[in-house]
Amino acid sequence: MPRTATCSGMMRSMQKDDIKDWPDHVAAVPLDKAYRLLNHGPTVLVSASHGGVDNVMAAAWACALDFAPPKVTVVLDKSTRTRELVEASGWWVLSVPNVSLAALTLGVGTDSARGMPDKLLKHGVGTFRTPDVPVPLVVGCSAWLACRLVPEPHNQQTYDLFIGEVVGAWADERVFRSGRWCFEDAPRELRTLHYVAGGQFYVTGESLQV
Ligand SMILES: Cc1cc2nc3c(=O)[nH]c(=O)nc-3n(C[C@H](O)[C@H](O)[C@H](O)COP(=O)(O)O)c2cc1C
């Protein structure tokens, strides 16, 4: 299948370095390009960990905030168990799920670990880890951003708004290469998700190069 104008002619610049044991197709994303993983507005999975407890929830309200050092925002409601773990550890990971994980995304966004301690098991959430990031990443996603909390107690308390500095970013090379998403020539299952309501998502669609 021919590549689109968006993807063609680009040099592969990302290197596999300390991630040899990771899932296939994963490559580091330069931090100055990390914002592009969220530019198109995907729904994400927020993972957090503290005291030996891991958790994952869905978040539609995640956004790029700054280029260098790269920062992102995410809204974490006070009712969520994930927020508690973020506040306790100062870390979270945004994993960018795709079509193959749509049911999982809805599941971890519907059930809370507060009433369901085996939530990750129930929803079949697989995780893996990377050195220097004390939070698991979700298996099967199309990209990941490791975030260290930039404490802003007023924003957190008043708006449930958490700011994180991105200290590591990775993506599946089949859909993100040379600093850009390239969904056109990859399986549909790797396309990212945009939440509407009531269990409905849109799938990231066609490219329009201007
Ligand atoms: C697609 C989707 C998007 C969501 N987006 C957000 C969000 O941006 N912020 C938020 O606080 N909750 C959001 N939620 C709700 C949480 O994911 C939900 O409350 C979850 O059960 C919290 O899990 P926890 O208590 O185990 O952390 C979303 C739910 C879904 C299904």
The ligand as a MOL file (V3000), in Angstrom:
LIG
                    3D

  0  0  0     0  0            999 V3000
M  V30 BEGIN CTAB
M  V30 COUNTS 31 33 0 0 0
M  V30 BEGIN ATOM
M  V30 1 C -13.6860 7.5590 27.7670 0
M  V30 2 C -13.6380 8.0900 29.1730 0
M  V30 3 C -12.9820 9.2740 29.4350 0
M  V30 4 C -12.8870 9.7630 30.7440 0
M  V30 5 N -12.2270 10.9250 30.9890 0
M  V30 6 C -12.0210 11.3430 32.2560 0
M  V30 7 C -11.2320 12.4950 32.5280 0
M  V30 8 O -10.7060 13.1610 31.6350 0
M  V30 9 N -11.0330 12.8410 33.8350 0
M  V30 10 C -11.6110 12.1320 34.8700 0
M  V30 11 O -11.4130 12.4840 36.0490 0
M  V30 12 N -12.3560 11.0210 34.6390 0
M  V30 13 C -12.5570 10.6140 33.3730 0
M  V30 14 N -13.2810 9.4710 33.1230 0
M  V30 15 C -13.8150 8.7170 34.2510 0
M  V30 16 C -12.7560 7.8410 34.9740 0
M  V30 17 O -11.9870 7.1070 34.0550 0
M  V30 18 C -13.5110 6.9200 35.9460 0
M  V30 19 O -14.0260 7.6960 36.9940 0
M  V30 20 C -12.7080 5.7550 36.4730 0
M  V30 21 O -13.6020 4.7820 36.9450 0
M  V30 22 C -11.7420 6.1070 37.5940 0
M  V30 23 O -11.1000 4.9410 37.9860 0
M  V30 24 P -10.3040 4.7980 39.3670 0
M  V30 25 O -11.2140 5.2660 40.4780 0
M  V30 26 O -9.9850 3.3290 39.4580 0
M  V30 27 O -9.0940 5.6630 39.2500 0
M  V30 28 C -13.4570 9.0210 31.8150 0
M  V30 29 C -14.1620 7.8390 31.5360 0
M  V30 30 C -14.2600 7.3890 30.2210 0
M  V30 31 C -15.0100 6.1100 29.9390 0
M  V30 END ATOM
M  V30 BEGIN BOND
M  V30 1 1 1 2
M  V30 2 1 2 3
M  V30 3 2 2 30
M  V30 4 2 3 4
M  V30 5 1 4 5
M  V30 6 1 4 28
M  V30 7 2 5 6
M  V30 8 1 6 7
M  V30 9 1 6 13
M  V30 10 2 7 8
M  V30 11 1 7 9
M  V30 12 1 9 10
M  V30 13 2 10 11
M  V30 14 1 10 12
M  V30 15 2 12 13
M  V30 16 1 13 14
M  V30 17 1 14 15
M  V30 18 1 14 28
M  V30 19 1 15 16
M  V30 20 1 16 17
M  V30 21 1 16 18
M  V30 22 1 18 19
M  V30 23 1 18 20
M  V30 24 1 20 21
M  V30 25 1 20 22
M  V30 26 1 22 23
M  V30 27 1 23 24
M  V30 28 2 24 25
M  V30 29 1 24 26
M  V30 30 1 24 27
M  V30 31 2 28 29
M  V30 32 1 29 30
M  V30 33 1 30 31
M  V30 END BOND
M  V30 END CTAB
M  END
